[in-house]
Amino acid sequence: MPGPLAKWLSRHRDPTNFWLHMIGIPGSFVAPPILIIRGQWLIAAGMFAAGYATQFIGHLVEGNRSGEEELVRKLVAHTRLRE
């Protein structure tokens, strides 16, 4: 079974998707905590949303689903099976 990095790289082969993630990930997870500490809540929220949007655009370019979408689909399917 491939490791997490190998699995991630296999889902981000298109160079555009890869580089959109290289911009979007820090925009979503690095900048917002720093901005929150500095009291810039609105800018932090905007950076988080813009970073995620950038990553979702990358998955549209690649033609696959994001990890978050896959997780939600699995949870919904699991919930439906239990009904």
Secondary structure as UniProt FT lines:
FT   HELIX           4..10
FT   HELIX           15..29
FT   HELIX           31..37
FT   TURN            38..39
FT   HELIX           41..62
FT   HELIX           67..82
//
